[in-house]
Amino acid sequence: MKQKLNIIMLIIIPVCIILIVFTRVKDYNHEKEIFEQYISDLETNIIQEYKNHLKNTINTTINVIDSSYTRIIKNNTKLLENEIKKISKDLEKSDERTILNYIKEYKNNLIIISRENLSMTVKKSVIIKTVSFYIGVKEEELNKILESETRSFIYKNINDKNGYVWINKVVNFKGGDDYAVRLIHPNLKNTEGKLLSTNMQDIKGNKPFLEELNGINKRGELFFQYYFKVINSKFISKKLSYAKLYKKQNWIVATGIP
């Protein structure tokens, strides 16, 4: 009887050990799956928070740019109206020949007069006596003011986490060499005005300008990743970026987090 009991115990004990080990392994695998899922969800949530932050930063910047643009247009429209009043008063007693000669000889650093219609944002059609003409504020002058105000805003709003906004002006939405100008870049101030190419590659061989332009052409905005130099450092980092088109100026306004 005792011998049978020993045999039974020799069978039961290993079986129990196997069952315990199996259960622990199963529990471990289950716990590992839960932990891995938790890490995955955490990473997803963090990335989404980053994306939300980037998008909010760009939307805020574009709102500031657009407010500045609206104010600049309003101010220069008023300036143009005052100039029209002055011209009308100067020419109120003039004959047609004098008026035409005045238009021909008119010089102003900000304003243009032409008998032909002007392709300008701020312009007016004017008739004095029998002479009709167009008068408008030079587009490049409006753009200079907007660019200057935007640059000042962006330079003053570089945060402590290597976060900053940059702007490229697109001149050819088909891409290729010289498709855009680096307009404003706090991390590369000495390259502002440089012509860009969609053939340019980062350190890993990616073409971030091409990817960015394709996304802008398709959706007007995009998230994308590439490798870039960290501000005030020689360190190269993988960067999550968000870019959006400001249509009124064909500006791609972008930011990123290393």
C-alpha positions in Angstrom: 0.0 0.0 0.0 2.8 2.3 1.0 4.6 1.6 -2.2 1.5 2.4 -4.3 1.1 5.7 -2.4 4.7 6.6 -3.2 4.2 5.8 -6.9 1.0 8.0 -6.9 2.9 10.8 -5.2 5.7 10.5 -7.7 3.2 11.0 -10.4 1.1 13.7 -8.8 3.9 16.0 -7.6 5.5 16.4 -11.0 2.1 17.0 -12.6 1.3 19.6 -10.0 4.6 21.3 -10.6 4.0 21.3 -14.3 0.5 22.7 -13.8 1.8 25.4 -11.5 4.6 26.3 -13.9 2.2 26.3 -16.8 -0.2 28.5 -14.9 2.6 30.9 -13.9 3.9 31.1 -17.5 0.4 31.7 -18.8 -0.1 34.4 -16.1 3.2 35.9 -17.0 2.4 35.9 -20.7 -1.0 37.5 -20.0 0.6 40.1 -17.8 3.2 40.8 -20.4 0.5 41.3 -23.0 -1.3 43.7 -20.7 1.9 45.6 -20.1 2.9 45.7 -23.7 -0.6 46.9 -24.6 -0.4 49.6 -21.9 3.0 50.8 -23.3 1.6 50.8 -26.8 -1.5 52.8 -25.7 0.7 55.2 -23.7 3.0 55.8 -26.8 -0.1 56.3 -29.0 -1.5 58.8 -26.5 1.8 60.7 -26.1 2.2 60.9 -29.9 -1.4 62.2 -30.2 -0.7 64.8 -27.5 2.4 65.9 -29.5 0.3 66.1 -32.7 -2.4 68.1 -31.0 0.3 70.5 -29.6 1.9 70.9 -33.0 -1.4 71.5 -34.7 -2.5 74.1 -32.1 0.8 75.9 -32.4 0.5 76.2 -36.2 -3.2 77.2 -36.1 -2.4 79.9 -33.5 0.5 81.2 -35.7 -1.7 81.3 -38.8 -4.4 83.2 -36.9 -1.8 85.7 -35.8 -0.5 86.0 -39.4 -4.0 86.4 -40.8 -4.9 89.1 -38.2 -1.7 91.0 -39.2 -2.5 90.7 -42.9 -6.1 91.9 -42.4 -4.8 94.9 -40.4 -2.1 95.7 -43.0 -4.7 95.6 -45.8 -7.1 97.9 -43.8 -4.3 100.4 -43.0 -3.1 100.6 -46.5 -6.6 100.8 -47.9 -7.0 103.9 -45.8 -3.7 105.2 -46.9 -4.7 104.7 -50.6 -8.0 106.5 -50.1 -6.2 109.5 -48.6 -3.8 109.5 -51.5 -6.7 109.4 -54.0 -8.3 112.4 -52.2 -5.0 114.3 -52.5 -4.6 113.5 -56.2 -8.2 114.4 -56.9 -7.7 117.8 -55.2 -4.4 118.4 -57.0 -6.0 117.7 -60.4 -9.5 119.1 -59.9 -8.8 122.1 -62.1 -6.6 120.3 -64.6 -7.4 119.4 -68.2 -7.2 115.9 -69.7 -3.6 116.4 -71.0 -2.3 117.5 -67.6 -4.0 114.6 -65.9 -2.5 112.1 -68.3 0.9 113.6 -67.8 0.5 113.5 -64.1 -0.3 109.8 -64.3 2.7 109.2 -66.4 5.1 111.1 -64.1 3.6 109.9 -60.8 6.2 108.5 -58.5 5.7 106.9 -55.0 7.6 104.3 -53.1 4.4 102.6 -52.0 1.8 103.4 -54.6 1.4 102.8 -58.4 -0.9 104.5 -60.9 -1.7 102.9 -64.2 -4.2 103.2 -67.1 -4.2 99.4 -67.1 -5.9 97.3 -64.5 -3.6 96.3 -61.6 -3.2 92.8 -60.1 -3.0 94.0 -56.5 -4.8 93.3 -53.3 -5.2 97.0 -52.4 -6.4 99.0 -55.4 -9.1 101.4 -56.6 -10.5 102.5 -59.9 -10.5 106.3 -60.2 -12.1 108.7 -62.7 -11.0 112.4 -62.8 -12.8 114.4 -65.4 -12.8 112.1 -68.5 -9.7 110.2 -67.5 -10.0 106.8 -65.8 -7.1 105.0 -64.2 -6.2 102.5 -61.5 -4.2 103.2 -58.3 -2.9 100.6 -55.9 -0.4 99.7 -53.2 2.6 97.8 -54.3 2.1 94.1 -53.4 5.7 93.6 -52.5 5.5 96.4 -50.0 2.5 94.7 -48.3 4.4 91.4 -48.3 7.5 93.0 -46.8 5.4 94.4 -43.9 3.7 91.1 -43.3 7.0 89.1 -43.5 8.7 91.5 -41.1 5.9 91.3 -38.5 5.7 87.5 -38.8 9.4 87.1 -38.4 9.4 89.2 -35.3 6.5 87.2 -33.8 8.2 83.8 -34.6 11.6 84.8 -33.3 10.1 85.9 -30.0 8.1 82.7 -29.6 10.8 80.0 -29.5 10.1 77.9 -26.5 12.5 76.1 -24.1 11.8 72.6 -25.6 13.5 73.3 -29.0 10.1 74.1 -30.4 9.9 76.8 -33.1 7.9 77.7 -36.2 9.4 78.1 -39.7 7.9 79.3 -43.0 8.7 78.4 -46.6 7.1 80.3 -49.5 6.1 78.1 -52.4 6.7 79.5 -55.8 6.0 76.2 -57.7 3.5 73.7 -56.4 4.8 71.1 -58.9 8.0 70.8 -56.9 11.5 70.3 -58.2 14.5 72.6 -57.8 13.8 76.1 -56.5 10.2 75.2 -55.8 10.2 77.3 -52.6 12.1 79.9 -50.7 13.1 79.5 -47.0 11.4 82.6 -45.7 11.7 82.4 -41.9 13.7 79.9 -39.9 14.8 80.7 -36.3 17.3 77.8 -36.4 18.8 78.6 -39.7 18.6 82.4 -39.9 21.6 82.7 -42.2 19.9 80.6 -44.8 16.7 82.7 -45.0 16.1 83.5 -48.7 17.7 80.2 -49.8 16.0 78.4 -52.7 14.8 74.9 -51.8 14.4 71.7 -53.8 12.1 68.7 -53.3 15.1 66.6 -54.2 16.9 67.6 -51.0 17.5 64.6 -48.6 18.0 64.4 -44.9 20.8 62.4 -43.2 18.8 59.2 -43.7 18.1 59.7 -47.4 14.5 60.8 -46.9 13.1 63.7 -49.0 11.1 65.8 -46.4 10.4 68.7 -48.7 8.9 66.3 -51.3 6.8 64.6 -48.7 5.7 67.9 -47.3 4.7 69.4 -50.7 2.8 66.2 -51.6 0.8 66.4 -48.4 0.1 70.2 -48.9 -1.1 69.6 -52.4 -3.4 66.8 -51.4 -4.8 68.0 -48.1 -3.4 71.4 -47.4 -1.7 70.1 -44.2 0.1 67.0 -43.0 2.1 65.3 -40.2 5.5 63.8 -41.3 8.8 62.8 -39.8 12.4 63.4 -40.9 15.9 64.0 -39.4 17.1 67.5 -38.6 19.6 69.4 -36.5 18.5 70.3 -33.0 18.5 74.1 -32.3 21.7 75.5 -30.8 23.3 72.0 -31.2 25.1 69.7 -33.6 22.9 66.8 -32.5 20.8 65.2 -35.3 17.3 64.1 -34.1 14.3 62.4 -35.6 11.6 65.1 -35.8 7.8 64.8 -35.8 6.5 67.8 -37.8 3.2 69.4 -38.8 2.8 71.8 -41.8 -0.1 73.7 -43.1 -0.6 76.0 -46.1 -1.5 79.7 -45.6 -3.1 80.2 -49.0 -3.1 84.0 -49.1 0.7 84.1 -49.3 1.4 80.5 -50.4 3.3 80.1 -47.2 3.9 76.6 -45.7 3.9 77.2 -41.9 5.4 74.4 -40.0 6.7 73.3 -36.6 8.1 70.1 -35.0 9.2 68.2 -31.9 12.5 66.4 -31.8 
